[in-house]
């Protein structure tokens, strides 16, 4: 867990300021603000901002910006859409590579061999959560599809 973004965000912000990279600076400040919001949220009291939480926050930030891009394009504001796409690219730099189908299938087999298949079928949601715990970068929909196809 030495590779937390939160631990090095201030240094990255200072570096962006020195290099006069306005868009990068805005994106880094947005990341820092999202992490601070997470830490101060009453639902997260007593929880540690770990790598999994960081990944979820960054994915949420990207999803919000993708929705904004769609809205800006619909409104004919290509300039604002471009700015959002630039921020998405910067935020995406901090996300690890997404888990592949092969990674998800391997995790499925690991969990399946350690449990009762009938119990797994009855609790597919818990099974999906188990895979997501092993592979925090995995796409939830893809995990659900693979688990569903393997259990049917």
N, C-alpha and C positions, 0 to 999 in steps of 0.2 A: 504494500500500500504506500510505498514511498513516492509513487508517481502521481499523487493527487494534484489536480489542476489548481485547487484552492490554495495549496501551499506555495505555488509559484505565480499566482495571478498578479500580485502587486509588482513583481519584478517584470513581468511581461507588459504590464500597463506602462511602467516607467520607460521600458525599451521602446514601446510604440510612440510615446511622447517625444523621446529623444530623436527618433527617426522621422517624426512628423507624419506618421501614418494615421490619418484621421479616421478612416473607416475601421481599421484594425482596433484603434483605441476605443471607438464606440462599441464595437462588438465585445471587446474584453471587459469594458465597464458594465455592459449588459450581463455578461456571464457572472462577474463579481456580484452585481446586484441580485441576480437570481439565486446565487449561493447564500447571500446574506438573508434574503427573504426566506429561503428554506430553513436556515438555522433559527430564525426568529419566529417561525410559524408555530403556533401553539400545539399543533398536531405532531411536531417533531421534537418537542422538549424531551431531553434525555437521549435522543438519537444522535449518532455520530454521522457527519457528512463523509461517507466513504465513497469508494470508486463507483459502486452500483448506483448510489444516489446521484452522484455527479453525472453519470451516463444518462439517467432518466431525466434529469434537469435539462441537459443539453439536447436530448431528443425532443423534449417538449418545446424548447426554444426554437428548434429548427421547424417543428410542425407549425408553430404559431407564425413564423415568418413565411412558410410556404402558403399558408392561408392568406396572409397579407398580400403576397405576390399575386395570387388569384384575384383578390379584390381590386388591387391596383390595376391589373391588366383589364379587368372588366370595366373599370372606370376610365380607362385610356391614359393611365399615368405610368408609362413605361419607365420614366426616370426613377420613380419611387420603387417600382418593381425591381429595377436593376440594383438599387441600393440594398434592398432586402436580400436579393440573391448573393450579393457580395458578402453580406453578413452571414448568410447560411454557409458559404464557403469557408469563412474564417472559423465559425463555430464547429463546423464539420472536421476541421483539422484536429480538434481535441478528442474526437470520438475514435475509439479503437475500431478496427475493421469489424463489420457485422458478421455474425456467425453464419456459416454456410449451411446448406441443407445436410451435407455430410456431417458437420459438427453436431447439428440437432439430432440426426439419426443416431450418432454415436452416443450422445447423452441419453437419448431415449433407451437405447439398449442397456446402458449402465444402470439406469433407474429400474428398468423392467426386470432385469436379472436379479435385482435386490429385493423385489417385492412380488406379491401375489397378483397375477394378471387380472383376476375377477375383481379384486379390490381396486386395482388401477382403473378398470373400466367404469366402476361405480363412481370413482372420484377423479374423473378426467381433469377437472379444473386444478386439483391439487397436483396432479401429474405435470400439467403445463407449468404451474408455478415452480415445481421442482427443476424443470429444465431451464426456466428463466433464471433461477437462482444459480444454476451451474454456468449458464451462458447469458449474462446480462445484456449482451449486445444483440441477442437474437430478436428477430421480428416476431412479435407475439402472435400475429395472424398466421405466419408461416409455421410457427411451433404448433399452434392449434390444428392446422391442416395436417401436418405430418403425424401428430399424435392420433388424430381422428382416423386417418387412413391406416395407420399401423394397428389400431385397436379394433377396426371393423373387419 
